[in-house]
Amino acid sequence: MDVASAAISPFEPSTVLVREFFKVDQESIRRVKMRLMKESGNETMMEKSVTTFEALVACVWRPRARALQLNNEGKTTLIVTMGMRGHLDPPLPNGYYGNAISDAYVTLTMKELNERPLLEVMKVIGETKKAALNAEHIKNEIDTTYPSLEYFNKFGFAFMRMTDWRHLGFMENQDYEGSKLVDQRGEVYPCDSRKWGVETALELGARRIS
């Protein structure tokens, strides 16, 4: 996606941001999955393939784009950040404690995002995630210079990033040779593990999140 084709919003970027945490209980997740399975017409097959993350991302991406009133013909890109540990060949050596993450990019026009059945949007997200775990894709990501923040700023509201912190490899048990981990809080807000459901964080300009 280039700047010329990126979806635009009538709202100016705001420096006043509001972060909201949406608690989605297990019953709500179940209802969303059931809706998607019924759309598919093959509930038995879809029961195994509908993941909580992909279902929730599809349910967040669309209303966010609508709230920003992105233009119909413009393109919007969902960036899904994923953990690469366990998918690298050769594998990471023992003693490597750095990041091992990569991005998958899903691009649709606003018209497609707005009008396609939610099931189709979710399928595109799932297929893109799967392709991003391919060894060749990972190698290309490693060999490609990561765009600067200024690069993303050119696209305004056209980009949206989502991830599941549980699968980034930041919380795995590692052998630090006797050293202890130190808690550090910044712009990362890990959620507690709760049986009741999941917690989704969304950040928008103050006027749009209401």
C-alpha positions as CSV (number, residue, x, y, z in Angstrom):
1,M,0.0,0.0,0.0
2,D,1.3,3.4,-0.9
3,V,0.4,6.8,0.5
4,A,-1.8,7.7,-2.5
5,S,-4.0,4.6,-2.1
6,A,-4.2,4.8,1.7
7,A,-7.6,5.4,3.3
8,I,-8.1,8.9,4.7
9,S,-10.2,10.1,7.6
10,P,-11.9,13.5,7.8
11,F,-10.5,13.8,11.4
12,E,-7.1,15.4,12.1
13,P,-4.6,13.2,14.1
14,S,-4.9,14.1,17.7
15,T,-2.3,14.2,20.4
16,V,-5.0,13.6,23.0
17,L,-5.4,9.9,23.0
18,V,-7.7,7.8,25.1
19,R,-6.9,4.2,25.9
20,E,-9.9,1.9,26.7
21,F,-9.8,-1.7,27.8
22,F,-12.7,-3.8,26.7
23,K,-13.4,-6.9,28.7
24,V,-14.9,-9.6,26.6
25,D,-16.3,-12.5,28.6
26,Q,-16.3,-16.1,27.5
27,E,-20.0,-16.0,26.7
28,S,-19.5,-13.1,24.3
29,I,-16.6,-14.9,22.7
30,R,-18.8,-18.0,22.3
31,R,-21.6,-16.0,20.6
32,V,-19.2,-14.4,18.2
33,K,-17.7,-17.8,17.2
34,M,-21.2,-19.3,16.8
35,R,-22.2,-16.4,14.5
36,L,-19.2,-17.0,12.4
37,M,-19.7,-20.7,12.3
38,K,-23.3,-20.3,11.2
39,E,-22.2,-17.9,8.4
40,S,-19.8,-20.6,7.1
41,G,-22.6,-23.2,6.7
42,N,-20.1,-25.9,8.0
43,E,-20.2,-25.5,11.8
44,T,-18.2,-28.7,12.4
45,M,-15.3,-27.7,10.3
46,M,-15.3,-24.0,11.5
47,E,-15.4,-25.0,15.2
48,K,-11.8,-26.0,14.9
49,S,-10.6,-23.1,12.7
50,V,-12.3,-20.1,14.4
51,T,-9.7,-18.7,16.9
52,T,-10.6,-16.2,19.6
53,F,-7.9,-13.8,18.4
54,E,-8.9,-13.7,14.7
55,A,-12.6,-13.4,15.6
56,L,-11.9,-10.5,18.0
57,V,-9.6,-8.7,15.6
58,A,-12.2,-8.8,12.8
59,C,-14.7,-7.4,15.3
60,V,-12.4,-4.6,16.3
61,W,-10.9,-3.6,12.9
62,R,-14.2,-2.9,11.2
63,P,-15.8,-0.6,13.9
64,R,-12.5,1.3,14.4
65,A,-12.4,2.0,10.6
66,R,-16.0,3.1,10.7
67,A,-15.5,5.4,13.7
68,L,-12.7,7.1,11.8
69,Q,-15.0,7.4,8.7
70,L,-12.2,6.1,6.4
71,N,-13.1,6.7,2.7
72,N,-14.6,3.7,0.9
73,E,-12.1,3.4,-2.0
74,G,-9.0,3.9,0.2
75,K,-7.0,1.0,1.6
76,T,-6.6,0.1,5.3
77,T,-3.9,-2.3,6.6
78,L,-4.1,-4.5,9.7
79,I,-0.7,-5.3,11.1
80,V,-0.6,-8.5,13.2
81,T,2.6,-8.9,15.2
82,M,3.5,-12.5,15.9
83,G,6.1,-14.5,17.7
84,M,8.6,-16.3,15.5
85,R,10.2,-18.6,18.2
86,G,9.8,-22.2,17.1
87,H,9.3,-21.2,13.4
88,L,12.9,-20.3,12.6
89,D,15.2,-22.6,10.6
90,P,17.9,-22.9,11.9
91,P,16.4,-22.5,15.4
92,L,17.5,-19.7,17.7
93,P,20.5,-20.7,19.8
94,N,20.3,-21.3,23.5
95,G,21.1,-18.1,25.4
96,Y,19.3,-15.8,22.9
97,Y,17.0,-13.6,24.9
98,G,16.2,-10.9,22.3
99,N,13.0,-10.4,20.4
100,A,11.8,-12.9,17.8
101,I,8.8,-11.3,16.3
102,S,7.5,-10.5,12.8
103,D,4.6,-8.7,11.2
104,A,1.8,-10.0,8.9
105,Y,0.0,-7.4,6.8
106,V,-3.6,-7.6,5.8
107,T,-4.8,-4.9,3.3
108,L,-8.4,-4.3,2.3
109,T,-10.2,-1.3,0.8
110,M,-12.6,0.3,3.3
111,K,-15.5,-0.8,1.1
112,E,-14.3,-4.5,1.4
113,L,-13.9,-4.2,5.1
114,N,-17.2,-2.6,5.5
115,E,-19.3,-4.8,3.3
116,R,-17.7,-8.3,3.3
117,P,-19.2,-10.8,5.7
118,L,-17.3,-10.8,9.0
119,L,-16.4,-14.5,8.3
120,E,-14.5,-13.5,5.1
121,V,-12.5,-10.8,6.9
122,M,-11.6,-13.3,9.6
123,K,-10.5,-15.9,7.0
124,V,-8.2,-13.4,5.3
125,I,-6.6,-12.6,8.7
126,G,-6.1,-16.2,9.4
127,E,-4.6,-17.0,6.0
128,T,-2.2,-14.1,6.2
129,K,-1.0,-15.1,9.6
130,K,-0.4,-18.7,8.4
131,A,1.5,-17.4,5.4
132,A,3.6,-15.2,7.6
133,L,5.0,-18.2,9.5
134,N,6.5,-19.6,6.2
135,A,10.3,-19.8,6.5
136,E,10.8,-17.7,3.3
137,H,8.5,-15.0,4.5
138,I,10.4,-14.8,7.8
139,K,13.8,-14.6,6.0
140,N,12.4,-11.7,3.8
141,E,11.3,-9.9,6.9
142,I,14.7,-10.3,8.5
143,D,16.4,-9.0,5.3
144,T,14.1,-6.0,4.9
145,T,14.8,-2.8,6.7
146,Y,11.9,-2.0,9.1
147,P,10.2,1.3,8.2
148,S,10.6,4.2,10.6
149,L,7.8,5.6,12.6
150,E,7.8,8.6,10.3
151,Y,7.0,6.2,7.4
152,F,3.8,5.0,9.2
153,N,2.8,8.6,10.2
154,K,2.4,9.4,6.5
155,F,-0.6,7.1,6.3
156,G,-2.6,8.7,9.0
157,F,-5.3,6.3,10.3
158,A,-4.9,3.7,7.5
159,F,-2.8,1.4,9.7
160,M,-4.0,-0.6,12.7
161,R,-1.8,-3.0,14.8
162,M,-3.1,-5.9,16.8
163,T,-1.3,-8.7,18.7
164,D,-1.8,-11.4,21.3
165,W,0.9,-10.9,24.0
166,R,0.7,-14.5,25.0
167,H,2.3,-15.7,21.8
168,L,5.1,-13.2,21.3
169,G,7.7,-15.1,23.4
170,F,8.1,-12.3,26.0
171,M,6.6,-14.4,28.8
172,E,8.2,-17.7,28.2
173,N,10.4,-19.4,30.9
174,Q,14.0,-18.7,30.0
175,D,17.2,-19.7,31.7
176,Y,19.0,-16.4,32.6
177,E,21.9,-18.2,34.3
178,G,20.9,-17.3,37.8
179,S,19.8,-13.7,37.1
180,K,16.3,-12.6,38.0
181,L,13.8,-10.8,35.8
182,V,12.9,-7.2,36.7
183,D,9.5,-5.8,36.2
184,Q,9.5,-2.8,33.9
185,R,6.3,-1.0,32.9
186,G,6.1,1.3,29.9
187,E,3.8,1.3,26.9
188,V,3.2,-2.4,27.2
189,Y,0.2,-3.4,29.2
190,P,0.2,-7.2,29.7
191,C,-3.2,-8.5,30.9
192,D,-3.6,-11.0,33.7
193,S,-4.6,-14.5,32.8
194,R,-8.2,-14.8,33.6
195,K,-10.6,-17.6,32.9
196,W,-13.5,-15.3,32.4
197,G,-12.3,-14.1,29.0
198,V,-9.9,-11.6,27.4
199,E,-9.1,-8.0,27.7
200,T,-8.7,-5.9,24.5
201,A,-7.0,-2.5,24.6
202,L,-7.9,0.1,22.0
203,E,-6.4,3.6,21.6
204,L,-8.0,6.4,19.6
205,G,-8.3,10.2,19.6
206,A,-10.5,11.4,22.5
207,R,-13.4,12.5,20.2
208,R,-13.5,9.2,18.2
209,I,-13.4,6.7,21.1
210,S,-16.7,8.0,22.5
